[in-house]
Amino acid sequence: MKPLSVPERLTKNRFNLDEDESHIEVNQEIAKATGTGKAIVACCPAHVYAEEPDGTISVEYAACLECGTCLAVAAPGALKWHYPRGGFGVQFREG
Amino acid sequence: MTETAEPDFEVIVVGAGIAGCITAYQLAQQGRSVLLIERGEAAGAKNLSGGVLYSRGIQEIFPDFLAEAPVERRITRNVVQFLNATSSVGIDYQDARLADPVNAVTVLRAKLDAWLGEKCEEAGVLVMPGVRVDRVLTEAAASAPAAHAANGTTGKRVVGVQAGDDELRAKVVVAADGVNSFIARDVGLRQKEPLNHLAVGVKSVVTLPRETIEARFNLTGDQGAALAVVGDCTEGVGGGGFLYTNTDSLSVGVVVRLDDLTAQQKVVTDVFDHFLEHRFIAPYLEGGELTEYGCHLVAEGGMKMIGEVAMDGMIVVGDAAGLTLNTGLTVRGMDLAVASAVAAAAGIGSALEAKDTSKAGLAGYRERFFASYAGKDMKTYAGAPAFLERERMYRQYGELFANVLYGAFNLDTRPRRHLLSVARGALKHSPLKMRQLVSDGIAGARSL
């Protein structure tokens, strides 16, 4: 099977993007101080998080597969993460 | 029991997965008024699992399940494989008895849960998709605070849910909202789990012609195979890989424990790619097309993760209650969701009958669950998670087994030694010590 990048894989999925509201918010200071930033970059299967050259964590919330792994590894206060609003986000056809 | 407002429904179920749908279905069959709220566009749209459902429990609820439900293949072949970088040792168990009667099937949850949602509607459940529950509505419980401290209750009574601007009230709320269960956390019934109780599963669904799948896995008709893999598939991180056959696709993935993934500072998608590209896995996927990519947080704590499952006006079922079981050979979650739903529907039914939906009134749910085969299995395998945290399982054993077999099969013109002597030699060169082998043997025998 041809190796695909994570963004290429995500193009196979169906998403209803919530244009008005992100369901993810990183507290940059706490994320940096606690190591949460690097941890969520490494553990997210959708590569929602990336570390920018200035050390901040950017968030591509549209790619989120809503597993909650980032929230599980995040230190208290470093990450606000909840499910997207009803009907939005990934919609699995296989599952 | 005092009621401040007339409830809109007798029961509100949050989350249309297996546990939520079956709880709602059985309550509706009892004649109860039930609302089932789902945040996805339809039942199943947010749901994902590895894919093997041990199906006897759900067949008791739906006698025509195998004929009617969107099941993929019936598992007649189980392979358990220790994978090393350049070698692999496995047990390949095929048995016609597993097909008659059927014991396990592969499923794709977006399809299965959509079917369960239809069954709920047919039974009279009001299904409300596309709605996210933001929080539960609580009131101070009727009894005195001291009483709550004494019997372990929160002092709050759940009276309904809030979704956007809408408030919906019920006598009982069922939190069936999955492993993250924001609802149970919101009211303090669950706390944040330690990382060794959690794993992340990453999965691809890869389409292949059904004839190709049957030829590759030595199957005919609707027979299916399930491969469970440990070792180099996760680059030594605690966890494993899986490969399950669907009708015309494969479910392939890894599940890695979060404490070990973060401690070893691995990138989860690198671990997944390593598995897909492994010399003994890639040939199964050759020529396949990716159809969907997904992931899921997995509860791995077993019995230790099950805390309180009821409070005044609310119970927790399925993944939200931490109900999963990894015995090393079988990995279970969906059948436990079924069993918890059956216990929940019966427990709630009795509580409504007795007009007491307090924690004490709902206690029948927990009792029924632990009296069921699923609850008993949770207790039997209570020691399994700690055993499976022994890191030796994920690298050293596979190499030891392969080295013993290499000694036996590699006829290199030197005179042969007895197998026991080969094994001793292999152990001597392995980082494993005899006392570790003995310790693991005893612990494994006790916990698995």
Interface residues (C-beta under 8 A of the other chain):
Chain A: M1 P3 L4 V6 R9 L10 K12 N13 N16 A39 V41 A42 C43 C44 P45 A46 H47 L65 E66 C67 G68 T69 L71 A72 V73 H82 Y83 P84 R85 G86 G87 G89 V90 Q91 F92 R93 E94 G95
Chain B: R39 G40 E41 G44 A45 K46 N47 L48 S49 L108 R109 A110 K111 L112 D113 P129 G130 V131 R132 A163 G164 V179 N180 F182 K192 E193 L195 L198 V200 V202 S204 V205 V206 S249 L258 L261 T262 Q265 K266 V267 V268 T269 F272 D273 L276 E277 A282 L285 E286 G287 G288 E289 L290 T291 E292 Y293 G294 C295 H296 L297
